[in-house]
Amino acid sequence: MQVPLLRLQCGVNSYDWGKVGHDSAAARYAATTATPDFSIESEKPYAELWMGTHPSLPSKDLATRRTLLDMVQDNQALMSTEITERYGGKLPFLFKVLSIRKALSIQAHPNKKLAEKLHARDPHDNHKPEMTIAITPFEGLCGFRPLAEIAHFLNAVAPLRQLVGEDVASQFENTIRGSEDSEDLAVTQRNKEALRMAFTSLMQASPESIEAATKELVAAAQSSPDNFGTSARTPETNPSNPTELAAVIIRLNEQFPDDIGLFVFFFLNFVTLAPGEAMFLKADDIHAYISGDIIECMASSDNVVRAGFTPKFKDVHTLTEMLTYSYAPIGEQKLEPSDYPYVVLNATAYSSASSSVLYDPPIEEFSVVKTELKRAGAKTTFDGLAGPSILICTGGTGKITVGHKAEEVKEGYVFFVGATAECILESTGDGTFTTFKAFCDLTGKEDMVNGH
């Protein structure tokens, strides 16, 4: 019987939006397990480290160079029979590290039904809910803003209103007025339809009108940053930090000149995450990442529909048709972690404020545990799970033990832990030993199988 602990070699993708050279955490982590001919190029952007069985960039067992997919298909006990059968012998999640230097596309991921329709032109037919956990300070866009905020910007940002169109903007304002926060289902559906019409009208603006509107928008951000995006008419909804807003707009225009994304910004929540904070994106949620290093976990798919901040194909029609047009404040976009109950921290760990916290989104494919051991000798013991795990170290040094097998752990090291295996982590250095462990355990999530 193979010991269910494999150290993985993981590949890194180079996209233009990635951080450059050694500034990229994704590149630094990849370099710890890469093939001998891999070296970080000082002027090359490195965007994504992939950990999993996805065929686009499959992880490999470092010892044998066999793909992780081959390993788990040859030995179903590594995944568990139930997960092997349910997910076709593949890992149900894709685990990533992203290093973001400039914005990556305004996008959404299709739900399963739409993904199957798109499958005719895209080889990936799975949905792609995903979770983001900040490693460094992060900026992004996530979900539609509360309706009152959108109405505010339609009044305060003249070039935005021009692109949406006076008639459509007025119709949106008249529809939502007095019912922005209503929980009545019929009213909510009416508001969503008004939002859909306004957003679709914006997305259908001509390149010439976008270019002209951008000049006006950026000029306002540069000349009057202290009151950018504010309105005397609706002061109660003025942005709390106009100068920050102006700076972000100027920066985004430098990255993607005359892009519709500059105006989509005013429809979406601008989210900042401190290290350790997280957000969850359901399928059909519109979002974009702007800057930072993050841990990302998603259903194993590469399905993306893009509509801004990208040189790739923009499918505006599909995007505007697929969105749910749900709207909510920033706080509702974030995912609060909770204490992870299936771990034992030894006394040394407790006394040094070590912790294991669980990020548990409402889907069956994955959850993530972040563990911090604050001093040498601190130790955690994870109960065996009824499914597979992938663990990455993002700081410090330590040791991982599964059964009779123990391995050294350093920053960037990645391990696969098989189903039912008890896993012990121990810090061996003076600094904080930090790991993130993605896993699939269907226990307690059976009620989510058909609903998400």
VEXDREN-2710 file (C-alpha; in Angstrom, 1 decimal):
% VEXDREN-2710
k/r/px/py/pz
1/MET/0.0/0.0/0.0
2/GLN/1.4/3.4/-1.0
3/VAL/2.0/5.9/1.8
4/PRO/-0.6/8.6/1.1
5/LEU/1.8/11.5/1.2
6/LEU/3.3/12.8/-2.1
7/ARG/5.4/15.9/-2.5
8/LEU/4.3/17.6/-5.7
9/GLN/6.0/19.4/-8.5
10/CYS/3.6/22.2/-9.7
11/GLY/3.8/24.4/-12.8
12/VAL/3.4/28.1/-13.1
13/ASN/1.6/30.0/-15.9
14/SER/3.1/33.2/-17.3
15/TYR/0.4/35.8/-18.2
16/ASP/0.9/39.5/-18.7
17/TRP/-1.0/40.4/-15.5
18/GLY/1.4/38.4/-13.3
19/LYS/4.0/39.9/-11.0
20/VAL/7.4/40.0/-12.5
21/GLY/10.4/37.8/-11.6
22/HIS/11.1/37.2/-7.9
23/ASP/8.3/39.6/-6.9
24/SER/5.9/36.8/-7.9
25/ALA/5.0/34.4/-5.0
26/ALA/3.7/32.0/-7.6
27/ALA/7.1/31.9/-9.3
28/ARG/9.1/31.6/-6.0
29/TYR/6.9/28.7/-4.9
30/ALA/7.2/27.0/-8.3
31/ALA/11.0/27.3/-8.2
32/THR/11.1/25.2/-5.0
33/THR/9.7/22.1/-6.8
34/ALA/10.3/22.8/-10.5
35/THR/12.4/20.8/-13.0
36/PRO/16.1/21.5/-13.0
37/ASP/15.8/23.6/-16.2
38/PHE/13.4/26.1/-14.6
39/SER/14.8/29.4/-13.3
40/ILE/12.9/32.6/-12.6
41/GLU/13.6/35.2/-15.3
42/SER/13.9/38.7/-13.8
43/GLU/11.7/40.4/-16.4
44/LYS/9.1/37.7/-17.0
45/PRO/5.6/37.9/-15.5
46/TYR/4.5/34.8/-13.4
47/ALA/0.8/34.7/-12.7
48/GLU/-0.5/31.3/-11.4
49/LEU/0.8/28.3/-9.6
50/TRP/-1.6/25.3/-10.2
51/MET/-2.0/22.5/-7.8
52/GLY/-4.2/19.6/-8.8
53/THR/-5.1/17.2/-11.6
54/HIS/-6.4/19.7/-14.2
55/PRO/-5.0/18.6/-17.6
56/SER/-4.0/22.2/-18.6
57/LEU/-1.2/22.2/-16.0
58/PRO/-1.1/18.9/-14.1
59/SER/0.9/18.5/-10.9
60/LYS/3.4/15.6/-10.7
61/ASP/4.8/13.4/-8.0
62/LEU/8.2/14.9/-7.4
63/ALA/9.8/11.5/-6.8
64/THR/8.5/9.6/-9.8
65/ARG/7.5/12.5/-12.2
66/ARG/4.2/10.7/-12.8
67/THR/1.2/13.0/-12.9
68/LEU/-1.0/13.3/-9.8
69/LEU/-4.0/12.3/-12.0
70/ASP/-2.2/9.0/-12.9
71/MET/-1.4/8.3/-9.3
72/VAL/-4.9/8.8/-8.0
73/GLN/-6.5/6.8/-10.8
74/ASP/-4.1/3.9/-10.2
75/ASN/-4.9/3.9/-6.5
76/GLN/-8.5/5.0/-5.8
77/ALA/-7.9/4.8/-2.0
78/LEU/-5.9/8.0/-2.3
79/MET/-9.1/9.8/-3.2
80/SER/-11.8/7.5/-1.7
81/THR/-14.1/5.4/-3.8
82/GLU/-17.0/7.9/-3.4
83/ILE/-15.1/10.9/-4.6
84/THR/-13.4/9.0/-7.4
85/GLU/-16.8/7.9/-8.7
86/ARG/-18.5/11.2/-8.2
87/TYR/-15.8/13.3/-9.9
88/GLY/-14.7/10.8/-12.6
89/GLY/-11.4/9.9/-11.0
90/LYS/-10.2/13.6/-10.9
91/LEU/-9.6/15.9/-8.0
92/PRO/-12.8/17.9/-7.5
93/PHE/-10.9/21.1/-6.9
94/LEU/-8.1/23.1/-8.4
95/PHE/-5.9/24.9/-5.9
96/LYS/-3.8/28.0/-7.0
97/VAL/-1.6/30.8/-5.9
98/LEU/-2.1/34.0/-7.9
99/SER/0.3/36.9/-8.0
100/ILE/-1.4/39.9/-9.5
101/ARG/0.5/42.9/-10.8
102/LYS/-2.3/44.4/-13.0
103/ALA/-6.0/43.8/-13.3
104/LEU/-7.1/40.5/-14.7
105/SER/-10.4/40.4/-16.6
106/ILE/-13.8/41.3/-15.6
107/GLN/-15.4/37.9/-15.8
108/ALA/-17.8/35.4/-14.5
109/HIS/-17.8/31.6/-14.4
110/PRO/-20.8/29.7/-15.8
111/ASN/-23.0/27.5/-13.8
112/LYS/-23.2/23.8/-14.7
113/LYS/-26.1/24.1/-17.1
114/LEU/-24.5/27.0/-19.0
115/ALA/-21.1/25.3/-18.9
116/GLU/-22.5/22.3/-20.6
117/LYS/-24.0/24.5/-23.3
118/LEU/-20.6/26.3/-23.8
119/HIS/-18.9/22.9/-23.9
120/ALA/-19.4/22.7/-27.7
121/ARG/-16.7/25.5/-28.0
122/ASP/-14.8/24.9/-24.8
123/PRO/-13.4/21.6/-23.6
124/HIS/-14.4/22.3/-20.0
125/ASP/-18.0/21.6/-19.0
126/ASN/-17.8/22.1/-15.3
127/HIS/-19.0/25.0/-13.2
128/LYS/-16.4/27.1/-11.4
129/PRO/-17.4/28.5/-8.0
130/GLU/-14.2/29.9/-6.4
131/MET/-12.8/31.2/-3.1
132/THR/-10.1/33.8/-2.7
133/ILE/-7.9/34.1/0.5
134/ALA/-5.4/37.0/0.6
135/ILE/-1.7/36.3/1.3
136/THR/-0.8/40.0/0.8
137/PRO/-3.1/43.0/0.7
138/PHE/-5.5/42.4/-2.1
139/GLU/-7.8/44.6/-4.3
140/GLY/-10.6/43.3/-6.4
141/LEU/-14.2/43.8/-7.7
142/CYS/-16.8/41.4/-6.5
143/GLY/-20.5/41.3/-7.2
144/PHE/-22.9/44.2/-7.9
145/ARG/-22.9/47.1/-5.5
146/PRO/-26.0/48.0/-3.5
147/LEU/-28.5/49.7/-5.8
148/ALA/-28.3/53.0/-4.0
149/GLU/-24.5/53.2/-4.6
150/ILE/-25.0/52.5/-8.4
151/ALA/-27.7/55.2/-8.6
152/HIS/-25.3/57.5/-6.8
153/PHE/-22.5/57.0/-9.3
154/LEU/-24.9/57.4/-12.2
155/ASN/-25.6/60.9/-10.9
156/ALA/-22.1/61.8/-9.7
157/VAL/-20.0/60.4/-12.7
158/ALA/-21.3/62.2/-15.8
159/PRO/-19.4/60.1/-18.4
160/LEU/-20.8/56.9/-16.8
161/ARG/-24.3/58.2/-17.3
162/GLN/-23.5/59.1/-20.9
163/LEU/-22.5/55.6/-21.6
164/VAL/-25.5/54.0/-19.9
165/GLY/-27.8/56.5/-21.6
166/GLU/-30.1/59.1/-20.1
167/ASP/-33.3/57.1/-20.7
168/VAL/-32.0/53.9/-19.3
169/ALA/-30.3/55.6/-16.3
170/SER/-33.5/57.4/-15.4
171/GLN/-35.6/54.2/-15.8
172/PHE/-33.2/52.5/-13.4
173/GLU/-33.5/55.3/-10.8
174/ASN/-37.3/55.4/-11.0
175/THR/-37.6/51.6/-10.7
176/ILE/-35.4/51.2/-7.6
177/ARG/-36.3/54.5/-5.8
178/GLY/-37.6/53.7/-2.3
179/SER/-37.2/49.9/-2.8
180/GLU/-33.4/49.6/-3.0
181/ASP/-33.3/47.3/0.1
182/SER/-36.6/45.6/-0.2
183/GLU/-36.6/41.9/0.5
184/ASP/-39.9/41.3/-1.3
185/LEU/-39.3/38.7/-4.1
186/ALA/-41.3/40.5/-6.8
187/VAL/-39.7/43.9/-6.0
188/THR/-36.2/42.3/-6.0
189/GLN/-36.9/40.7/-9.4
190/ARG/-38.0/44.0/-10.7
191/ASN/-34.9/45.7/-9.4
192/LYS/-32.7/43.0/-10.9
193/GLU/-34.3/43.5/-14.3
194/ALA/-33.6/47.2/-14.0
195/LEU/-30.0/46.5/-13.1
196/ARG/-29.7/44.1/-16.0
197/MET/-30.9/46.7/-18.5
198/ALA/-28.6/49.4/-17.2
199/PHE/-25.5/47.1/-17.1
200/THR/-26.3/45.7/-20.5
201/SER/-26.7/49.2/-22.0
202/LEU/-23.2/50.1/-20.5
203/MET/-21.6/47.0/-21.9
204/GLN/-23.0/47.7/-25.4
205/ALA/-21.4/51.1/-25.6
206/SER/-19.4/51.7/-28.7
207/PRO/-15.5/51.9/-28.6
208/GLU/-15.7/55.5/-29.8
209/SER/-18.0/56.6/-27.0
210/ILE/-16.0/54.6/-24.4
211/GLU/-12.8/56.4/-25.5
212/ALA/-14.4/59.9/-25.2
213/ALA/-16.0/59.0/-21.8
214/THR/-12.6/57.7/-20.6
215/LYS/-10.9/61.0/-21.3
216/GLU/-13.5/62.9/-19.3
217/LEU/-13.4/60.3/-16.4
218/VAL/-9.6/60.3/-16.1
219/ALA/-9.4/64.1/-16.3
220/ALA/-11.8/64.4/-13.4
221/ALA/-9.8/61.8/-11.4
222/GLN/-6.6/63.7/-12.0
223/SER/-7.9/67.2/-11.5
224/SER/-10.2/66.7/-8.5
225/PRO/-9.3/63.6/-6.6
226/ASP/-10.6/64.9/-3.3
227/ASN/-14.2/64.9/-4.5
228/PHE/-14.0/62.3/-7.3
229/GLY/-17.2/60.4/-7.6
230/THR/-19.0/62.5/-5.0
231/SER/-22.3/64.3/-5.3
232/ALA/-23.9/67.1/-3.4
233/ARG/-27.3/65.7/-4.4
234/THR/-26.7/62.3/-2.6
235/PRO/-24.0/63.0/0.0
236/GLU/-25.1/60.1/2.1
237/THR/-23.8/57.6/-0.5
238/ASN/-20.6/59.4/-1.3
239/PRO/-17.6/57.0/-1.4
240/SER/-15.7/57.0/1.9
241/ASN/-12.3/57.6/0.1
242/PRO/-12.6/59.6/-3.1
243/THR/-8.9/59.9/-3.5
244/GLU/-8.4/56.1/-3.3
245/LEU/-11.2/55.8/-6.0
246/ALA/-9.5/58.3/-8.2
247/ALA/-6.1/56.7/-7.9
248/VAL/-7.5/53.2/-8.8
249/ILE/-9.2/54.6/-11.9
250/ILE/-6.0/56.3/-13.0
251/ARG/-4.0/53.1/-12.4
252/LEU/-6.5/50.9/-14.2
253/ASN/-6.5/53.2/-17.2
254/GLU/-2.8/53.1/-17.4
255/GLN/-3.0/49.3/-17.5
256/PHE/-6.0/49.1/-19.9
257/PRO/-6.5/52.4/-21.7
258/ASP/-10.0/53.3/-22.8
259/ASP/-11.4/50.0/-21.4
260/ILE/-15.1/49.5/-20.5
261/GLY/-13.9/48.0/-17.2
262/LEU/-13.2/51.6/-15.9
263/PHE/-17.0/52.1/-16.0
264/VAL/-18.0/48.6/-14.9
265/PHE/-16.0/49.5/-11.7
266/PHE/-18.9/51.8/-10.6
267/PHE/-21.4/49.0/-10.8
268/LEU/-19.3/46.5/-8.7
269/ASN/-18.2/46.4/-5.1
270/PHE/-14.5/47.5/-4.7
271/VAL/-13.2/45.0/-2.2
272/THR/-9.9/45.1/-0.2
273/LEU/-8.8/42.1/1.7
274/ALA/-6.1/42.1/4.4
275/PRO/-4.0/38.9/4.6
276/GLY/-6.2/36.0/5.9
277/GLU/-9.4/37.7/4.7
278/ALA/-11.5/35.8/2.1
279/MET/-14.3/36.1/-0.3
280/PHE/-16.4/33.5/-2.1
281/LEU/-17.7/33.8/-5.7
282/LYS/-20.6/31.7/-6.8
283/ALA/-21.0/30.6/-10.4
284/ASP/-22.5/33.5/-12.4
285/ASP/-21.0/36.1/-10.0
286/ILE/-19.2/38.9/-11.8
287/HIS/-15.7/39.8/-10.5
288/ALA/-12.2/41.0/-11.3
289/TYR/-8.9/40.9/-9.5
290/ILE/-6.8/44.1/-9.4
291/SER/-3.7/43.5/-7.3
292/GLY/-2.2/41.2/-4.6
293/ASP/-1.1/37.7/-3.9
294/ILE/-3.8/35.2/-3.1
295/ILE/-4.6/31.6/-2.4
296/GLU/-7.5/30.6/-4.7
297/CYS/-9.5/27.4/-4.7
298/MET/-12.2/26.5/-7.2
299/ALA/-14.1/23.6/-8.7
300/SER/-11.8/22.0/-11.3
301/SER/-12.6/23.9/-14.4
302/ASP/-11.1/26.6/-16.6
303/ASN/-14.4/28.0/-17.8
304/VAL/-14.3/31.8/-18.0
305/VAL/-16.6/34.4/-19.7
306/ARG/-14.7/37.7/-20.1
307/ALA/-15.9/41.2/-20.8
308/GLY/-13.2/43.8/-19.8
309/PHE/-9.6/44.4/-18.7
310/THR/-8.3/41.7/-21.0
311/PRO/-6.7/41.3/-24.5
312/LYS/-8.6/38.0/-24.8
313/PHE/-11.9/37.4/-26.4
314/LYS/-14.8/39.4/-24.8
315/ASP/-18.1/37.7/-24.9
316/VAL/-20.3/40.5/-23.8
317/HIS/-23.6/38.9/-24.9
318/THR/-23.0/35.7/-22.9
319/LEU/-21.8/37.6/-19.8
320/THR/-24.8/40.0/-19.7
321/GLU/-27.2/37.1/-20.2
322/MET/-25.7/34.7/-17.7
323/LEU/-25.4/37.0/-14.6
324/THR/-27.9/36.7/-11.7
325/TYR/-27.8/40.4/-11.0
326/SER/-27.7/39.8/-7.3
327/TYR/-26.6/42.9/-5.4
328/ALA/-25.2/43.2/-1.9
329/PRO/-22.9/45.3/0.3
330/ILE/-19.2/44.4/0.5
331/GLY/-19.6/42.7/3.8
332/GLU/-21.8/40.1/2.3
333/GLN/-19.2/39.2/-0.3
334/LYS/-16.6/38.2/2.3
335/LEU/-16.3/34.8/3.8
336/GLU/-15.6/34.7/7.5
337/PRO/-13.4/31.8/8.7
338/SER/-14.3/29.7/11.7
339/ASP/-12.3/27.5/14.1
340/TYR/-11.4/24.2/12.5
341/PRO/-12.7/21.4/14.9
342/TYR/-10.8/18.4/13.4
343/VAL/-7.3/19.3/14.6
344/VAL/-5.4/19.1/17.9
345/LEU/-3.0/21.9/18.7
346/ASN/-0.5/20.8/21.3
347/ALA/0.1/22.9/24.5
348/THR/3.2/24.6/23.0
349/ALA/1.1/25.7/20.1
350/TYR/-1.7/27.0/22.3
351/SER/0.7/29.0/24.4
352/SER/2.1/30.7/21.3
353/ALA/-1.3/31.7/19.8
354/SER/-1.1/29.2/17.0
355/SER/-4.3/28.5/15.1
356/SER/-6.2/26.5/12.5
357/VAL/-9.1/28.3/10.8
358/LEU/-11.6/26.9/8.3
359/TYR/-12.8/28.6/5.1
360/ASP/-15.9/26.6/4.3
361/PRO/-17.9/27.9/1.3
362/PRO/-21.5/26.5/0.6
363/ILE/-20.4/24.0/-2.1
364/GLU/-19.3/20.4/-1.9
365/GLU/-16.1/20.5/-4.0
366/PHE/-13.7/22.1/-1.5
367/SER/-12.9/23.8/1.8
368/VAL/-9.6/25.3/3.0
369/VAL/-7.8/25.3/6.4
370/LYS/-5.2/27.9/7.2
371/THR/-2.8/26.8/10.0
372/GLU/-0.2/29.1/11.7
373/LEU/2.3/27.6/14.1
374/LYS/4.0/30.5/15.9
375/ARG/7.2/28.9/17.3
376/ALA/9.6/26.0/16.9
377/GLY/8.1/22.8/18.4
378/ALA/4.5/23.8/17.9
379/LYS/2.5/20.9/16.5
380/THR/-0.9/20.1/15.0
381/THR/-2.5/16.8/14.3
382/PHE/-5.2/16.7/11.7
383/ASP/-7.8/13.9/11.8
384/GLY/-8.1/11.8/8.7
385/LEU/-10.7/13.1/6.2
386/ALA/-13.0/11.1/3.9
387/GLY/-11.3/12.7/0.9
388/PRO/-8.0/14.1/-0.5
389/SER/-6.1/17.2/0.5
390/ILE/-3.4/19.4/-1.1
391/LEU/-1.2/21.5/1.3
392/ILE/1.1/24.4/0.5
393/CYS/3.5/26.2/2.8
394/THR/3.5/30.0/2.4
395/GLY/6.0/30.8/5.2
396/GLY/8.4/29.4/7.7
397/THR/9.8/25.9/7.9
398/GLY/8.5/22.7/9.4
399/LYS/7.8/19.0/9.0
400/ILE/4.8/17.0/7.7
401/THR/4.2/13.4/8.9
402/VAL/1.7/10.9/7.5
403/GLY/2.0/7.4/8.9
404/HIS/5.7/6.4/8.9
405/LYS/6.6/9.0/6.3
406/ALA/8.0/12.4/7.3
407/GLU/9.1/15.2/5.0
408/GLU/10.8/18.6/5.4
409/VAL/8.5/21.6/4.6
410/LYS/9.7/24.9/3.3
411/GLU/8.0/27.9/1.7
412/GLY/6.5/26.9/-1.6
413/TYR/6.6/23.1/-0.9
414/VAL/3.3/21.4/-1.9
415/PHE/2.1/18.0/-0.7
416/PHE/-0.8/15.7/-1.6
417/VAL/-2.4/13.9/1.4
418/GLY/-4.6/10.9/0.7
419/ALA/-8.0/10.2/2.1
420/THR/-8.4/8.9/5.7
421/ALA/-4.7/9.7/6.5
422/GLU/-3.9/11.5/9.8
423/CYS/-1.6/14.4/9.1
424/ILE/0.8/16.0/11.6
425/LEU/2.5/19.4/11.1
426/GLU/5.3/20.6/13.2
427/SER/7.2/24.0/13.1
428/THR/10.9/23.6/13.1
429/GLY/12.0/27.3/12.7
430/ASP/11.8/30.5/14.7
431/GLY/9.3/32.3/12.4
432/THR/5.6/31.5/11.9
433/PHE/5.0/28.3/9.9
434/THR/2.0/28.9/7.7
435/THR/0.2/26.4/5.6
436/PHE/-3.0/26.3/3.5
437/LYS/-4.7/22.9/3.0
438/ALA/-7.5/22.5/0.4
439/PHE/-9.6/19.4/0.8
440/CYS/-12.8/17.7/-0.3
441/ASP/-14.8/15.9/2.4
442/LEU/-18.4/15.2/1.5
443/THR/-19.4/14.4/5.1
444/GLY/-22.0/16.9/6.2
445/LYS/-22.2/18.4/2.7
446/GLU/-24.6/15.9/1.1
447/ASP/-27.5/18.4/1.2
448/MET/-25.5/20.7/-1.0
449/VAL/-24.9/18.2/-3.8
450/ASN/-27.8/19.2/-6.0
451/GLY/-28.4/22.8/-4.9
452/HIS/-25.1/24.6/-5.7
END
